Amino acid sequence: MRYFEVEGDTPEEMYELFLREQKISAEFVTMEVIEQGSKGILGLGRKSAKVKMIFNDQEFYKRKIKLFLSDLLTKTGFNDYHIEVKEKLPNIYMDILTDEDEQELVGRGAAVLDSFQYIIDRVFRPTDELRFLVDVNNYRSRVIPPIVAKATKLAYSVKKSGKPAKLQPLAALVRREVHLAIKPIAGVTTLSNGNGVLKSISILPERKPAYHSRHRQ
């Protein structure tokens, strides 16, 4: 929810003006009157009305993004699908469920899925408290965790052996999860390599600072 305090002539006028200026449907906004206001006598003692607008941004963006994503899928030739909304706040997943070839919507290394996410992030910027994540057949929780687990295991191997290792090319949304998982592991660091959408991740042993002994003269 987002809240806006507004002052004006009458609560009704402010409500209509708020909806027009923000381009929001009335079903997503409720109003609480803080001060009714008064016209005064002959213009003297006039007091502005004060109201609180309560904007249900979560429901607003859920509806808007779902319609946008549905239109985008249809225009790109996908017809057999259903978009399921799953809330795991602060994340809201727009999961595209389909019996068609999943790989066409996910892409190699999740490149296509990453492109869908990029478009949603660029077009819609709701709030810092909410993030809308595009998914396909529960890919994010079904496929990404095993990749992260493999990377984590590899990181401990690099820490022990001191020899670097490299993962297969991955899209940004997968690389992000890998970087975050390995970051807390002391003694190793990660680095993305390559150009374009898909980049590989190198897991490197951290170099220890050289020790210089100092002799007394």
TORNU-825096 format. One record per residue: residue in one letter; x, y, z of N, C-alpha, C, O in turn. Coordinates in steps of 0.02 Angstrom, whole numbers, padded with zeros to 5 digits, always signed. Example, Ala and Ser with C-alpha at 12.3 -4.5 7.8 and 13.67 -1.06 7.14 Angstrom:
# residues 2
A+00660-00284+00390+00615-00225+00390+00660-00165+00390+00712-00166+00423/S+00642-00112+00354+00684-00053+00357+00645+00002+00394+00670+00057+00402/
This chain:
# residues 217
M+00042-00060+00000+00000+00000+00000+00044+00063+00000+00097+00065+00031/R+00021+00113-00035+00054+00178-00034+00003+00231-00013-00056+00227-00030/Y+00027+00281+00023-00018+00331+00051+00001+00401+00027+00060+00418+00024/F-00049+00441+00011-00038+00510-00011-00086+00556+00027-00146+00543+00028/E-00059+00608+00058-00103+00659+00089-00110+00718+00042-00060+00744+00017/V-00172+00737+00029-00186+00789-00021-00233+00841+00009-00278+00824+00048/E-00221+00904-00009-00265+00959+00013-00298+00992-00048-00267+00997-00101/G-00361+01014-00040-00396+01046-00095-00464+01072-00073-00477+01080-00014/D-00507+01086-00122-00572+01116-00108-00619+01067-00073-00643+01080-00018/T-00631+01010-00105-00676+00960-00076-00645+00891-00084-00607+00880-00131/P-00661+00843-00040-00636+00775-00046-00653+00743-00113-00612+00709-00143/E-00714+00755-00136-00736+00724-00199-00695+00749-00259-00675+00709-00302/E-00682+00814-00261-00643+00842-00316-00572+00816-00314-00543+00800-00366/M-00543+00811-00254-00474+00787-00248-00469+00713-00269-00419+00693-00300/Y-00519+00674-00253-00519+00604-00271-00519+00595-00347-00479+00557-00374/E-00564+00631-00381-00568+00627-00454-00503+00652-00486-00479+00623-00535/L-00476+00706-00460-00414+00735-00487-00356+00687-00477-00314+00679-00522/F-00353+00656-00420-00298+00608-00405-00300+00550-00454-00248+00530-00480/L-00359+00522-00467-00366+00466-00513-00344+00486-00584-00311+00447-00618/R-00364+00546-00605-00346+00569-00673-00271+00581-00680-00240+00559-00728/E-00242+00615-00630-00171+00631-00634-00127+00569-00631-00076+00564-00665/Q-00146+00522-00588-00106+00461-00580-00123+00406-00630-00088+00356-00635/K-00178+00416-00667-00201+00367-00716-00213+00299-00683-00189+00247-00707/I-00250+00300-00628-00264+00240-00590-00339+00230-00587-00377+00278-00580/S-00361+00168-00594-00433+00152-00589-00456+00159-00517-00417+00148-00470/A-00519+00179-00508-00547+00190-00441-00547+00127-00398-00548+00132-00336/E-00545+00068-00428-00547+00006-00389-00483-00005-00349-00482-00047-00303/F-00430+00033-00365-00367+00024-00329-00353+00080-00279-00301+00080-00246/V-00399+00128-00273-00387+00185-00228-00447+00195-00182-00504+00198-00204/T-00433+00201-00118-00485+00220-00070-00464+00285-00036-00405+00303-00035/M-00513+00321-00010-00498+00387+00019-00523+00391+00091-00578+00369+00107/E-00481+00420+00133-00501+00434+00202-00500+00510+00212-00449+00542+00198/V-00555+00538+00236-00559+00610+00247-00528+00627+00315-00551+00603+00366/I-00476+00669+00313-00443+00691+00375-00478+00753+00401-00495+00758+00460/E-00488+00801+00356-00525+00863+00373-00572+00878+00316-00552+00881+00258/Q-00636+00888+00332-00687+00900+00281-00677+00968+00247-00693+00975+00188/G-00652+01017+00284-00643+01084+00255-00708+01124+00257-00762+01096+00269/S-00703+01189+00246-00762+01232+00246-00751+01291+00200-00694+01313+00190/K-00806+01318+00172-00801+01375+00126-00794+01441+00162-00772+01491+00133/G-00812+01443+00227-00809+01506+00263-00868+01551+00245-00915+01529+00212/I-00865+01612+00268-00917+01661+00254-00888+01717+00212-00842+01751+00234/L-00915+01726+00152-00891+01776+00105-00815+01769+00094-00779+01818+00087/G-00793+01707+00092-00723+01694+00079-00679+01699+00140-00619+01683+00136/L-00706+01720+00196-00667+01727+00257-00672+01663+00298-00725+01633+00304/G-00616+01642+00326-00615+01582+00367-00619+01518+00327-00635+01464+00353/R-00604+01523+00262-00605+01464+00219-00551+01415+00241-00495+01435+00257/K-00569+01351+00242-00521+01300+00264-00520+01243+00213-00572+01215+00195/S-00460+01227+00190-00453+01174+00140-00470+01106+00169-00459+01093+00229/A-00496+01062+00127-00508+00993+00147-00442+00955+00142-00400+00970+00100/K-00434+00905+00184-00374+00864+00183-00395+00790+00184-00435+00769+00225/V-00366+00752+00137-00384+00681+00133-00321+00638+00125-00268+00662+00107/K-00329+00574+00140-00276+00525+00130-00298+00477+00075-00350+00445+00080/M-00257+00472+00022-00270+00425-00032-00231+00361-00018-00171+00363-00006/I-00266+00305-00019-00234+00240-00007-00232+00202-00072-00284+00180-00097/F-00173+00194-00100-00163+00163-00165-00140+00091-00156-00085+00078-00130/N-00180+00043-00178-00162-00027-00175-00117-00043-00234-00139-00073-00284/D-00054-00023-00228-00008-00031-00284+00006-00104-00301+00018-00121-00359/Q+00003-00147-00251+00016-00218-00263-00035-00248-00312-00016-00280-00361/E-00099-00237-00299-00151-00263-00343-00150-00228-00410-00163-00259-00462/F-00135-00164-00410-00132-00124-00472-00080-00152-00519-00094-00164-00578/Y-00019-00161-00493+00035-00185-00536+00028-00258-00555+00048-00279-00609/K-00001-00298-00510-00014-00368-00527-00059-00372-00589-00045-00409-00636/R-00113-00333-00589-00160-00333-00645-00126-00305-00708-00132-00334-00763/K-00091-00250-00700-00061-00216-00759-00006-00258-00791-00003-00264-00852/I+00038-00286-00749+00093-00326-00776+00068-00391-00807+00095-00413-00857/K+00018-00421-00776-00009-00483-00804-00039-00470-00873-00028-00510-00919/L-00075-00416-00882-00104-00399-00947-00049-00383-00998-00053-00404-01056/F+00002-00346-00976+00057-00329-01020+00094-00391-01043+00110-00398-01102/L+00108-00436-00996+00145-00497-01012+00105-00543-01058+00132-00575-01103/S+00039-00545-01046-00005-00586-01088-00005-00559-01160-00003-00598-01208/D-00009-00494-01167-00008-00462-01233+00058-00475-01268+00060-00487-01328/L+00113-00471-01230+00180-00482-01258+00187-00554-01283+00215-00565-01337/L+00163-00602-01245+00167-00673-01265+00126-00686-01327+00149-00722-01372/T+00066-00658-01330+00023-00669-01388+00054-00640-01451+00052-00671-01504/K+00084-00580-01445+00115-00548-01503+00177-00585-01527+00195-00580-01586/T+00209-00622-01482+00269-00661-01502+00251-00732-01524+00295-00773-01537/G+00186-00746-01528+00164-00811-01556+00148-00865-01508+00135-00922-01528/F+00147-00851-01443+00129-00901-01393+00055-00895-01376+00031-00841-01358/N+00019-00951-01381-00053-00950-01368-00074-00997-01313-00123-00984-01278/D-00039-01052-01305-00058-01102-01256-00021-01089-01190+00031-01119-01177/Y-00048-01046-01149-00016-01030-01086-00067-01002-01036-00122-00983-01054/H-00046-01002-00974-00086-00972-00920-00037-00939-00872+00014-00968-00853/I-00052-00877-00852-00007-00841-00806-00035-00847-00735-00091-00824-00721/E+00004-00877-00692-00016-00885-00622+00024-00837-00579+00086-00834-00584/V-00010-00800-00537+00023-00752-00492+00036-00785-00425-00010-00810-00392/K+00099-00784-00404+00119-00814-00340+00154-00761-00298+00203-00730-00319/E+00129-00753-00238+00157-00702-00194+00204-00732-00141+00183-00774-00101/K+00266-00711-00143+00315-00728-00091+00351-00663-00074+00409-00653-00090/L+00313-00619-00042+00336-00550-00030+00406-00548+00000+00422-00588+00044/P+00447-00500-00024+00430-00443-00067+00427-00460-00142+00416-00416-00183/N+00436-00523-00160+00434-00543-00231+00364-00567-00250+00331-00603-00212/I+00342-00548-00309+00280-00573-00337+00298-00604-00405+00322-00571-00450/Y+00285-00669-00410+00304-00707-00470+00246-00709-00520+00189-00725-00502/M+00261-00694-00582+00214-00701-00637+00236-00764-00675+00277-00760-00721/D+00209-00821-00655+00232-00885-00681+00192-00904-00744+00132-00915-00741/I+00227-00909-00800+00197-00928-00863+00194-01004-00866+00246-01037-00872/L+00134-01032-00861+00126-01105-00862+00105-01124-00933+00056-01098-00960/T+00142-01171-00962+00128-01190-01031+00146-01263-01044+00191-01290-01012/D+00109-01294-01090+00124-01362-01112+00165-01361-01177+00186-01414-01201/E+00175-01302-01204+00216-01296-01265+00290-01305-01246+00306-01317-01187/D+00334-01300-01294+00405-01309-01281+00430-01256-01232+00436-01198-01249/E+00443-01277-01171+00466-01232-01119+00530-01196-01138+00540-01137-01121/Q+00574-01231-01174+00639-01203-01191+00633-01140-01233+00677-01097-01230/E+00580-01134-01272+00571-01075-01313+00560-01013-01270+00579-00958-01289/L+00528-01022-01212+00515-00965-01168+00572-00954-01117+00580-00899-01091/V+00610-01006-01105+00666-01000-01057+00730-00981-01094+00765-00935-01075/G+00744-01018-01148+00804-01004-01188+00866-01036-01158+00866-01059-01100/R+00919-01037-01197+00983-01065-01175+01011-01024-01117+01018-00963-01122/G+01025-01057-01062+01052-01022-01004+01004-00973-00974+01024-00928-00936/A+00939-00980-00990+00885-00935-00966+00888-00866-00999+00866-00817-00970/A+00916-00863-01060+00924-00799-01094+00857-00767-01112+00849-00706-01106/V+00808-00807-01136+00743-00779-01156+00705-00756-01094+00675-00702-01094/L+00705-00797-01042+00672-00779-00980+00702-00714-00952+00667-00671-00926/D+00767-00708-00957+00801-00648-00934+00779-00587-00974+00774-00532-00947/S+00767-00597-01039+00743-00541-01082+00673-00518-01061+00659-00459-01059/F+00630-00566-01045+00563-00549-01020+00569-00508-00956+00534-00458-00947/Q+00613-00530-00912+00622-00495-00848+00649-00425-00859+00628-00378-00825/Y+00694-00418-00907+00723-00352-00923+00669-00304-00946+00668-00246-00926/I+00625-00329-00989+00571-00286-01015+00525-00264-00959+00507-00205-00955/I+00505-00310-00915+00461-00293-00859+00494-00242-00813+00462-00195-00790/D+00559-00252-00800+00595-00205-00756+00600-00136-00786+00599-00086-00750/R+00606-00132-00852+00613-00068-00885+00546-00031-00891+00544+00030-00884/V+00493-00068-00904+00428-00037-00915+00394-00019-00849+00362+00033-00843/F+00401-00064-00800+00367-00054-00736+00419-00046-00680+00462-00088-00671/R+00413+00007-00643+00456+00018-00585+00410+00034-00526+00403+00092-00507/P+00379-00019-00497+00330-00007-00444+00359+00029-00383+00352+00090-00378/T+00389-00007-00337+00419+00023-00278+00479-00019-00258+00490-00073-00285/D+00518+00007-00212+00576-00031-00188+00553-00091-00146+00590-00139-00138/E+00491-00088-00121+00466-00142-00078+00439-00201-00117+00433-00256-00090/L+00423-00191-00182+00394-00244-00222+00438-00259-00283+00465-00213-00314/R+00446-00323-00299+00480-00340-00361+00441-00395-00397+00423-00446-00367/F+00426-00383-00460+00388-00431-00499+00436-00472-00542+00472-00446-00584/L+00435-00538-00531+00482-00583-00565+00444-00627-00614+00395-00659-00596/V+00468-00629-00676+00439-00672-00726+00468-00742-00719+00528-00750-00707/D+00426-00792-00725+00449-00862-00719+00414-00903-00773+00364-00882-00802/V+00441-00962-00787+00411-01008-00836+00409-01077-00805+00462-01106-00790/N+00349-01105-00797+00342-01172-00768+00384-01182-00705+00415-01234-00695/N+00384-01130-00662+00420-01134-00598+00495-01144-00606+00528-01175-00564/Y+00523-01118-00661+00594-01127-00677+00640-01102-00621+00690-01134-00604/R+00623-01044-00593+00668-01013-00544+00680-01057-00483+00736-01060-00458/S+00628-01091-00459+00638-01133-00400+00651-01206-00418+00671-01246-00374/R+00642-01224-00481+00651-01294-00502+00721-01307-00531+00750-01360-00520/V+00747-01259-00569+00810-01269-00606+00868-01229-00577+00924-01254-00573/I+00855-01167-00555+00910-01124-00532+00943-01151-00468+01004-01150-00464/P+00905-01175-00417+00938-01200-00356+00991-01254-00368+01044-01251-00337/P+00979-01304-00413+01032-01353-00426+01095-01322-00456+01150-01343-00442/I+01085-01270-00499+01144-01236-00527+01183-01200-00472+01244-01202-00471/V+01146-01168-00427+01178-01133-00371+01213-01182-00325+01268-01169-00301/A+01182-01240-00313+01212-01292-00270+01277-01318-00301+01327-01329-00266/K+01276-01328-00367+01336-01351-00403+01392-01299-00397+01450-01317-00386/A+01374-01235-00406+01423-01181-00402+01453-01175-00332+01512-01164-00324/T+01410-01183-00282+01433-01179-00212+01482-01236-00197+01534-01225-00165/K+01465-01296-00219+01510-01353-00209+01577-01342-00244+01630-01359-00217/L+01573-01313-00303+01634-01299-00342+01676-01246-00306+01738-01249-00308/A+01643-01198-00275+01679-01145-00240+01720-01173-00182+01776-01151-00170/Y+01691-01220-00145+01728-01251-00090+01787-01292-00116+01839-01297-00083/S+01778-01322-00175+01833-01359-00206+01890-01312-00226+01949-01328-00217/V+01872-01254-00253+01922-01203-00271+01958-01178-00209+02018-01168-00210/K+01921-01168-00156+01951-01145-00093+02002-01195-00067+02054-01176-00041/K+01986-01258-00074+02030-01311-00048+02091-01322-00093+02147-01330-00069/S+02080-01323-00159+02134-01339-00206+02175-01278-00227+02234-01285-00246/G+02143-01219-00225+02177-01159-00248+02176-01152-00324+02207-01107-00352/K+02141-01197-00358+02137-01196-00431+02069-01167-00453+02018-01188-00427/P+02069-01119-00499+02006-01088-00521+01962-01137-00559+01986-01187-00585/A+01898-01121-00563+01849-01162-00600+01802-01115-00636+01797-01056-00620/K+01767-01143-00685+01722-01102-00725+01655-01138-00736+01653-01198-00747/L+01601-01099-00732+01534-01125-00745+01514-01111-00817+01544-01070-00851/Q+01463-01147-00841+01438-01137-00909+01407-01068-00916+01390-01036-00866/P+01401-01042-00978+01371-00977-00989+01299-00974-00963+01259-01019-00974/L+01284-00919-00928+01219-00911-00897+01193-00840-00907+01232-00794-00918/A+01127-00833-00904+01097-00767-00908+01104-00730-00842+01121-00760-00791/A+01090-00665-00843+01101-00623-00784+01062-00645-00723+01088-00643-00667/L+01000-00666-00733+00958-00684-00675+00986-00745-00638+00977-00752-00578/V+01019-00791-00675+01050-00850-00644+01117-00831-00613+01134-00852-00558/R+01156-00791-00650+01222-00770-00625+01215-00733-00558+01255-00742-00513/R+01163-00693-00553+01153-00655-00492+01146-00701-00432+01175-00688-00379/E+01107-00755-00440+01097-00802-00385+01162-00838-00367+01175-00851-00308/V+01202-00853-00417+01267-00887-00405+01314-00840-00367+01345-00861-00318/H+01319-00778-00390+01364-00730-00356+01343-00721-00283+01386-00720-00239/L+01278-00715-00271+01254-00704-00203+01268-00764-00158+01283-00757-00099/A+01263-00825-00187+01273-00886-00147+01346-00896-00128+01361-00921-00074/I+01392-00876-00173+01463-00888-00161+01496-00831-00122+01548-00840-00090/K+01465-00772-00123+01494-00714-00089+01513-00726-00016+01566-00703+00005/P+01472-00761+00024+01490-00770+00094+01547-00820+00106+01573-00824+00162/I+01567-00858+00054+01619-00908+00063+01688-00875+00063+01710-00848+00012/A+01721-00876+00119+01786-00844+00126+01838-00882+00084+01838-00943+00081/G+01884-00844+00054+01939-00874+00017+01927-00881-00058+01973-00901-00094/V+01867-00866-00081+01854-00869-00153+01815-00807-00175+01784-00773-00135/T+01818-00794-00239+01781-00738-00267+01754-00759-00336+01779-00807-00365/T+01705-00723-00362+01676-00741-00427+01683-00682-00476+01686-00624-00456/L+01686-00700-00540+01694-00650-00592+01657-00673-00654+01666-00729-00678/S+01614-00629-00682+01580-00645-00744+01625-00630-00803+01659-00579-00804/N+01625-00675-00853+01668-00668-00912+01627-00672-00976+01578-00710-00980/G+01648-00634-01026+01616-00639-01091+01575-00578-01109+01569-00531-01069/N+01548-00578-01169+01506-00524-01194+01437-00551-01211+01427-00611-01218/G+01390-00506-01218+01323-00526-01236+01281-00546-01177+01298-00533-01119/V+01225-00579-01192+01177-00597-01140+01204-00652-01095+01198-00649-01034/L+01234-00702-01125+01261-00759-01086+01334-00748-01068+01375-00732-01111/K+01350-00756-01005+01418-00750-00982+01434-00808-00935+01390-00830-00897/S+01495-00830-00937+01515-00883-00890+01539-00851-00825+01554-00791-00823/I+01541-00890-00772+01565-00866-00708+01628-00904-00689+01629-00965-00686/S+01681-00867-00675+01743-00896-00650+01742-00892-00574+01727-00841-00544/I+01760-00948-00543+01768-00950-00470+01842-00952-00456+01877-01000-00474/L+01867-00901-00424+01939-00892-00415+01959-00893-00341+01922-00868-00298/P+02018-00921-00327+02042-00916-00258+02066-00845-00245+02098-00814-00287/E+02051-00820-00186+02073-00752-00169+02148-00754-00154+02172-00798-00119/R+02182-00705-00181+02254-00701-00169+02267-00672-00100+02238-00621-00080/K+02311-00706-00063+02330-00680+00003+02382-00626-00006+02427-00634-00047/P+02378-00573+00033+02428-00519+00026+02498-00545+00044+02507-00583+00092/A+02547-00524+00004+02616-00546+00016+02640-00522+00084+02625-00466+00105/Y+02677-00565+00119+02702-00548+00185+02776-00531+00180+02815-00572+00156/H+02795-00473+00201+02865-00452+00200+02891-00449+00270+02867-00409+00311/S+02940-00489+00286+02970-00488+00353+03017-00429+00359+03048-00408+00310/R+03022-00402+00418+03065-00345+00431+03117-00365+00483+03101-00386+00538/H+03179-00358+00464+03234-00378+00508+03261-00317+00546+03266-00262+00519/R+03277-00330+00609+03308-00276+00647+03380-00267+00626+03416-00316+00615/Q+03402-00205+00622+03471-00191+00604+03516-00194+00665+03577-00183+00660/
